[in-house]
């Protein structure tokens, strides 16, 4: 029983020393800006609404897009899902 009393503090001490020497193994480097509010589309409308840095909404009509839409803060890219070009995915890429 006396040896058990000696072993427990040694185990606890070695655990505390080991945990105290732990160091991070990775770093995260963030470049860019945090976008507080992105873009959204209200059901039943033909617009995408986006916030710019001043907080003003920007409305973009997405029916019959012929040329890429760009703004000072984002670019809208389109990809067609079908051969008839009836279904489109719009990607908003922030600068």
N, C-alpha and C positions, 0 to 999 in steps of 0.2 A: 504494500500500500504506500510505503514511503517513496519507493522508486516511481510510482505512478504520479505522485505529487510533483516530482521533479521533471518528469517527462512532459506533462501538460504545459507548464510555462515555457519550456524550450520550444515546443511545437508552435505555440502562440507567438512567441518572439520571432521565430524564423518566418512565419506567415506575415507578420507586421513589417519586418525588414524587407521581405520580397515585394510586398505591395507598395512600399515606399519608394522602391527603385524602378517601378514601372514607368515607361515613357511612351508617348504616342508614336505609332509606327507609320502614320500617313498624314498628309496635309491636304487641305482643300484650298485651292486658289480660285477666287471668284473674280471674273472680269465682266463688266457690263453694268447694267442698272436693273434695279428691281421694278417690275411693272406692277403698280398697285391695282389698277383695274384694266383688264384686257378688253377684248371685243366680244360682242354678243349679238344675237339675232332674235328679234321678237317673232313669235309664231304668227304667220299670216301676213308678214310684211316682206318687201323685197329690198330690205336695207340691212346693213351691218353697222352697228354703232360702236365707236371706239372713243376712248379718252386720250387726249394728248397731254402734254406736260402741264398745260394751263388748266386742265380739267374740263375743257370744252368738248362736247361730243362731236364726233365727225360721222356723218352719214354717207354711206357708200351704197349706191344702187348696184345690185349684183345680177340684174336681169340683162341678158345679152351682152356679156362682157366680151369685148373684142381685144382690147389692149390691157396689159398688166396695170394694176392700180398701185400707185406708190404715194407715200407721204413722207415728211421729214423724219418720222419715227418708226414707220412700218411699211412693209411691202406685202401686198396680197397676191398670192400665187394660186393658180387653179390647176386641178388635175381632173380629167374626165374618168368616170367609172364605167361608162358604157360606150359602145361604138357610135351610137346616135348622138352622143354629147348632150344627153338630157339630164344626166346625174353628174354633179360636179362637187368636188371637195375643194373648199377654199382654205388655204393655209395662210395665216397671218404671221409673218416673220418680222420680229422686232429688230431694229438696228442696234 
